[in-house]
C-alpha cells in the first residue's frame, strides 16, 4: 500500500466524485481510477459505491477513511517535526473553534501566528464542541478551541482556557428585566432562543436545567450569536449565554441577569489537542502564543 493510494482514496471520499478528485489532485481520471482499483484489490473489498452522479463509501470504505486520514496526518506531522528540528515551522495547521469562544481571541491569535510562521498554511473551521472533539481525536484537526465535552482520553487532552458563569438575556420590557439573579425554576414556561445542541453554550445551558430538573422549550434555534441577540432584542424569547456575550455591542440594550440556584453551571472552555507525542510543531507553536494575554488566557498553557 502506497501513500499516494491513500491520498487518492481520501480525495475521492471527500469530493464524492472521481472527476473533481482528479482535478484537485492534478492527476488523470484514468490514473486515479487505477489507483483506487489497486487499493481495493489489495484490501480485497470494494471501497466505493459508484453511480453516474456521485460515489459513496461502502462500510469498508468508511472504516478505511478514518485510518487513512490518521496515517496521512501522522506522515505530515513527521515531515513538520523534521523541519522543526531545523528551526522551521511549516506545513498546514488545521484547527477548529466554536464562535465567540471565551479565553482566546482566535482572529488575533491566528494573525500573531502568521506573523511568526508565514510558511504555515492555516485552515480554520467552526463547529460544535462534540464534533470538534471527534475531529481532533481522529487526527483531522491539529487542535480546537471548544467547551469541555469529555474527560481526557488516549486520543484527546484538554487544556483549560477560561471559566465563567451563565447569564440570562431578555428584552428590557420582559417581566424578569427588573429582577436580580434568577434560577432555572424562575424561567419555567419561557420561550428560549438558543444554539444547535452541539454548541457549547447550549450544552452548558441544557446541563444547568437538567441539574435543576426544569424542562425548557427552545422555540428559536440559530447557529450564530448575532441572530440570537437580534431575536432576543425583538422580544421573541430569552437566552441563557456565557457572561461575555452580554458585553457585546448588540447586547447593550438587553437586560442581563445572573443565572443562579441548583442549576448553576459554569461555561468552561478548553484547547483540545491530541496526546503530546502526536501534537504537531505548528500546533505547539500556536499553543505557546496563548501565553500572551493579548490573544489568549495567559495561563501558561505551553507548559501544560
QUIFEN-V913131 format. One record per residue. NEAR is the number of other ideal C-beta (glycine too) atoms within 8 Angstrom. Layout:
near=[NEAR NEAR]
This chain:
near=[5 5 8 7 12 13 10 15 16 12 12 15 11 7 9 8 9 10 7 8 14 13 7 8 10 5 8 6 9 6 9 16 9 8 12 14 8 9 14 11 7 7 9 5 7 8 13 12 8 4 7 2 3 6 10 8 10 11 6 10 13 9 8 11 12 9 8 11 12 10 10 12 10 10 9 11 11 8 9 14 10 8 12 10 6 6 4 7 12 9 13 9 14 10 15 16 13 14 7 8 14 11 9 14 8 10 6 9 14 10 8 12 14 10 6 8 10 6 6 13 6 10 8 10 9 7 9 12 14 9 10 16 14 8 12 18 10 10 11 8 12 12 15 13 16 17 14 9 8 7 3 6 7 4 8 13 9 10 10 10 16 9 7 10 9 17 14 14 16 13 12 8 5 10 3 13 11 4 8 5 8 13 12 14 8 8 14 9 3 9 9 13 15 13 10 9 8 10 12 14 15 12 14 14 12 9 9 15 12 8 9 12 5 10 5 10 7 8 7 11 8 11 7 7 9 7 9 14 15 9 13 16 10 7 7 8 11 15 14 14 11 13 11 9 14 11 6 10 4 8 12 6 5 13 11 9 14 10 16 7 10 8 13 10 10 9 15 9 16 12 13 13 14 12 9 5 4 9 11 13 12 15 13 10 12 13 13 8 13 17 10 9 6 6 11 15 11 8 9 7 13 9 4 5]
